[in-house]
Amino acid sequence: MKTFIASLILVSTMFSGAVSASENSFGGAVPFKSTSDKAENVQHLLDGSSIEYQYQNGWAIHMELYNGLLKYEWIAGPMKGNSNKDLPYRSRKIGSKQYMINWYEQSKPDFVTLVFNFDTNVIYSSGLIMIGTDKQFSIFDGGIIDQSTLVEK
């Protein structure tokens, strides 16, 4: 578990330094320069999967991943009913039935990273929300996977 937490801290540190706005595989300007896109092909390892998870505060999300895209809908909590779809995502396998995904939601703008452990049914999230606005804030939370259909590529 200590190794897993250290990995999350390392990932968060990698995304915390703003370099400059650049164009990447998310199809728009983002507030950092990604080095991983050039070093490797973008992967969509969870296409065909669906995941329902909830945070410790009771807020819950249903997510589906398909054709390199994801869609989500808040199904519990104050955000209930809010949704988005056709968001390009990236993924990486980080262990047995453990995946990290991220996406940039240009319309908000939000940048979110999720880590799923399907063996223990836990999820961790980190993100910058409403980037560049006076309402910008960060998220760093955890929760449980209530149900999932995992399709591993």
N, C-alpha and C positions, 0 to 999 in steps of 0.2 A: 504494500500500500504506500510506503514511503517513496518508493521509486516512482509509482504512478503519480503521486502528488508533485514530486520534483519535476516530472515530465510536463505536467500541466503548467507549473510555474515557468518552465523553460519556454513552452509554447506561448504563453501570455507575454513573456518578455520579448519574444521575437516579433510579436504584432504590436507592441506598445510604442516603438520608435517610429515617428512620422518622418519620412524622408522627403517625398514630394508626391504630388498627384501624378499618377501614371495610368496608362491603359493596360488592362489585363484580361484574362479569360472571362471575367464577369461582365464584360461588355460596357464598361464605363470607367470614368475616372474614380480612383480610389485613393484614400488618404495615406497610402504607404506604397513603397516599391517592393513588389514580390520578387524574390530571387528564385523561389522553388518552381515557378512556371517555366522558366527557361531551362532548368536543370533536369526536368522530367516531364513526362506526359501527364496531363490532368487525368485523374482516375475517377470513375463513377462506380465504385465497388458495391454500392447498396441499391442499385437500380432494381426495382421490383419489390423492394421492402416497404413495409408500413410499420409505424411505431406510434404508440400512444404512451405519453409519459406525463408525470406531474411533478411539480416542484414542491419543496417542503412547505410552502405557504398555501398549497392546495390548487394553485393555478395549473391548468393542464392543456396539453397540445396533442392534436392528432397530426401526424406527418406521413407523407408518401413520397417516395423517391422513384423517378422514372426517366429514362432517356437522358440522363445527365442533368435532370431538373428535379426540383422539389416543390411540394405544395404543403401548406400547413393551415390549420385552423385552431384557434383557441377554443377549447370545449368546456372550460371551467375557469372561474375567476372573473375579475372586472373586465378583462379583455375578451370575454366569451363572445363568439361570433366574428371576431376579426380574423381575416385570413389573407393569404396571398398565394400565388401559384406561378408556375413556369420560371422559377428562380434557379439559375445555373448553380450547381454545387460542386465542390471538390471533396474527395475522400482519401483516406489513407488507413490501411490496416496497421494497427499498432500492437496487436497481440492476438491470441486465440479468441475469436468472437469479440474483439475490441476494435472499434473504429473511431476515427476522428473525422468530422466533416466541417466544412465552413461554407459560407456564402455571403455575398454582399447584396443587400437589398437597397438598390439605388433610390427608390421612391421615398425612403424614410429620411435620411440614409442610415442604415444599420449594417454592421459587420459582426457576424455571429459565428462562433466555433462551438461545436458540441462534441463531447466524447461519450460514446456508448460502450458499456460493458454488458454484452448480452448473456454472459455466464452468471453474473451477479445481479442483473437487471437494475443497474444504476446508470445515471446520466450526469454529466457535468457540463456546465455551460460557461462561456466567457464571451464577452462582446462589448462593442462600443455602439451605443444607441443614439440616434439623432446626431450623428457626427457633424461637427462644424456649426451647430446651432447653439443658441444660448441655453437650450434645454439638454445638451449633451450629458450623458451619464454612462457608466459602465455597469455590466452585470457580471457576476461571478457566483454561480449558484450550483446546487446539486439537487437531485431528485431520484425518482424511481421509474422504471419502465413498467407500466401496467400490463401492456400486451404488445406483442410484436409478431410480425411475419418477416423473418430474416431470410433474404436471398443473398448468398455470398457469391461473388464473381471470382 
